[in-house]
C-alpha cells in the first residue's frame, strides 16, 4: 500500500516500504516500484545473492507494504546482466585464498568464498573454450575464401554453422557465469589493515583520550529536558507531521545548527578542502558501488518508488560519485572535498533510551570530508582526517576518546576506521559523534575511478598509447566533520548551567551573531 498526495492536480511521488530478501548483498537489478530499505550499516553483516531469502516487514508513512524483491530476474533461465561490474581482482583472491578467508572470518562476513572460486574457475574454462571455438570459426572462414569444390564448400558451411551455434551457447553461458561471479564476489568485504584489532566492538582500542568530564556540582539534565525548558525543539509536532524520530529545531537551536555547519566548513576549507553541497537523491547503483549493503532487519536506506533513486545516508555517496568512471591525472591528486548535505536513514531496529531524542533520527544535517589520493598516501590522509576531527572537537571543549575500531565492527568498504566518541553527561555515556575510514581501492574499483601516473616512459617507435603509464585505482577516504544533532546533544549537555541556561562555546559565537548564552524563555 502506498501513499500519494495531490496538490492542484499534481501527483507527488509515491513512496512505499518493501521487503528486501536477506540474500541480497548488492541489488544490481531495478527494484520493483517500492520505497526499499537497503543497508547503511557500519557493521559488516553481508548478505549475499541467490541464497536464503526471507521477508522483512517494515512500517513507514503509517502504511504497511510487504513484497519480495528478487535480487536477480530470470528470463528464459538467463541471468540478467548486472547494471554495473566491479573491477575485482579474482586472480588475487584465488592466489590469496587463505588470507581472504581469514579476513572474512574476522569481519563476520558470510560471503561464499568457495562459490566465488568455483565460479571463477568455471568462467576461465568457458573463456578458454570460447577462444578455441572462435579460432576454429576464423580458420573455417579463411578456408572459405579460397577456391573449393562444391562438396568441400558445403562441408565447411555446415562446420561453420555448427561452430557458430556452439559458440553462441558458450558465450551465453559465459555471460551467466560472469554475472553470477560478480554478484557473489561483491559480497566479499575489503581486506583489513594489519594493525586493526581483531574481534567485536569491545575489542576496539583507544588511540587517544582528550579532556576530562566536567564536574557540574548540580543535577545534570539531558538534552531532551534542556531543549524543552529552553524551547529549542519539538518532537511531538514532528511526530504528527512526519512520524517518530523526526524533529523541529526552534529558536537558538536553529542558529546553533547553522553556526556548527558554517564554522566547520570554514575550519575545514582552511585545510585545503573544496566545499560542496550535494544531490540528496542518488541512483541506487551508486549506493551499491560505495559498498553499502542490506543487513536484514537493520536496513538504512530509503529508496523512491518508480525510480532507481535513493535518499542519501551520507554525503560520502554523492561525493564518491563525482569522479565515477573517470581517469584522473596524477597532478590532480589529492582531491579533498568537504560536503554539506542532509542525510536520511531508516534507523531500523534502533530503539530504547540510548537512542532517544536527537541521538538517532531519520533526517539530519552533516558535514562530511572525502579524499581521493594515490595509494601510497592514503594512510597519511587517514591520519590527517582524524586529526582534523579531533582538533574541531577539542576547539569546542569536548571530552572525547578516539577508537581504532575492531575488525568485526568495520563496514564492508573500510580497510581501517577510527571512531570518535564524546562524553554526553545527560545521557551518562560516551556517544559516537564521528568516524574516519580508509577504504583504499574498494570503492574506486566499483566506482571506476582511476588515475594515470605521470612518470616518463620511453618514447615508442610509433605514436600511440604506448607512451602512457598504465592507470591505477585511487584510494578513497571519508570522515565526518560534524553530525549536527549529536553535536547539539554534546553542547547542550556539557555547557548547561545550574540556572538552566546553556553557554555557547567561543568558536561558535561569531557564527551566532555574538550570542553567548541560551537562556530560558520568560513566561
Secondary structure, 3 states (H helix, E strand, C coil): CCECCEECCEECCCECCEEECCCCCCCCCCCCCCCEEECCCCCCCCCCCCCCCCCCCCEECCEECCCEECCCCEECCEECCCCCCCCCCHHHHHHCHHHHHHHHHHCCCCCCHHHHHHHHHHHHHHHHHHHHHHHHHHHHHHHCCCCCCHHHHHHHHHHHHHHHHHHHHHHHHHHHHHHHHHHHHCCCCCCCCCCCCCCCHHHCEEEEEECCCCCCCCCCCCHHHHHHHHCCEEHHHHHHHCCCCCCEECCHHHHHHHHHHHHHHHHHHCCCCEEEECCCEEEHHHHHHCCCCCCHHHCCEEECCCCCEEECCCHHHHHHHCCCCEEEEHHHCCEEEEEEEEEECCCCCCCCHHHCCCCCCCEEEEEEEEEEECHHHHHHHHHHHHHHHHHHHHHCCCCEEEEECCHHHCCCCCCEEEEEEEEECCCCEEEEEEEEEECCCHHHHHHCEEEECCCCCCCCCCCCHHHCCCEEECEEEEEEEEEHHHHHHHHHHHCECCCCCEECCHHHHHHHCCCCEECCCCC
